């Protein structure tokens, strides 16, 4: 067995399987493209892992499609697993020059585990292709800790591979593996990779940090040198831990470069949360890791998230989708909703986009929806794909197109949106990603197989050897048709806009590091007592809570059940100091999730709700 590739037993039906239905002779925008693999989805399977799942897509400079996923296994299975990467030509023909007829299967990256949810597997959280056709994939690190590890366990396992990036040659040979421990951060996930011209690569993601008031999300940006090690010329050591906002929790969802932006600059997008207030943020950095003052307000722009929707990563590990248009505009989807926001190339929130800055697709009877993939066509229209979950827990993958002003394009699919039907019953599908080809045709990818609804609308693929009628999981890949587009005009260089103070709709966090001081007459700092507030317990969406216990300094408090678990915390009358809050949630099946936070009775932050992810 080689270090990068291994032989698989023959797969019945060959590598590329065809769908049951025949492709139509003609297709309209929003239908499957008959010019791509005969109008039928591509299906790929290793035939020996527990699950086959396509997680990420990327485009090579010549337009070829690179797909990466895992041959995963279930929690207690000993079946083989591997990171799998394949490459197809722009018209859907398999490119055997990358790893051979079955692509690259790499088993030697370590037995990683994505924190919080999902099967164990070497699945990629990010995928990118450099100008030299090298392929980069980020996978979970080897430290197998829960999302809320105890301080004692962290101390015992202080060193770990938070960031793991593998590099492959243009022919699929693994060239390098970078393993980086990010100080004071754990349970790291990497949604952004950006290859640079000098052989370096940027990686951006988020993990958990132990702060004074407990565990919270924090972002990190790492630049790896051509040798695969953190680049000491970047941010004074290769690792940047920026504060994008004043919010407690910050999660990075994307990384990219704007066309026409100053050389070396890059954009990072994410979501910040403080209590029940949330914001989408976009920041631009210079090549040396400093915020670019020509972008937004001192380098950062924010928009408040509408409502208080339920957020969870789901099967794709994506909190939100991210993309950049040809004119440099930045698009970020709204967490927990099929909606998106736009920022101008100069970093100003575009409140003319959609309604009040939010372009949204709604469907009657929907209990939950999200966007897992975004792409911008040459004419500036935006294509989005993601799941809608109905009241009966039926999941439908939907594709929609928005006009440049954020309204639905009624000439696309069925009045602006349509269900993506890549399989026929009894098979089920899960679409995980979208990539836009230069001709404006989006390619979508995910998994298919027999599946069972989890009760929250997510699908669980049936493991091999237990699936009925021999139906197993497999990758699925298809292209959606679009009308021809004229060659776009060269885009003008973005000009810095006049810096106007942003007026947030709610207390939007901005540049200040740490809480603002609270002063009395004469400028003397005074204490603001946090007498009482609520905590909100967030558990994985696929999980069902049977009971929850919350104790403040050992005293049990009542938990309010419902779609969210909430508990009041009353510190009134307690002396100045820190007090522990211990949480225990028992799930269906017997698993217990635990967490702990410490709160101060005197703090300059005024918040009514804190969220604790278990």
Protein Blocks (a to p, Z undefined) as FASTA:
>chain_A
ZZkbccddddehijbdcdfbdcdfbdcehiacfkgghhpacdddehlafbdcdfbdcddf
kopacddddddddfkbcbdcddddddddfkopacfkgopjnopadfknopcddehiacdd
dddfbdcddfkopacdddddfbdcdfbdcfklmmmmmpccfbacddddfkopafbdcddd
dehiahiacfbdcddfkopacdddddddddfkbccdddddddddfkopacfkgghnopac
ddfblcfbdcdfbdcddehiaehiacddddddehjbccdddddddfkopacfkgcjhhia
cdddehjbdcdebjnopabdcdddfkopacdddehiacdddddfkopacfkgojhhiacd
ddehiabdcdfbdcddfkopacdddddddfkopacdddddddfkopacfkgcjhhiacdd
fbccfbdcddfbdcddfkopacddddedddddehlopacdddehiaghhiacdddddddd
dddddddddddddddddddddddfbdcddfbgcjdddddehhiacddddfbccddddddf
kbccfbdcddeehiacdddedjbdcddddfehiacdddddddddddehhiacdddddddf
bdfbdcfbdcddZZ
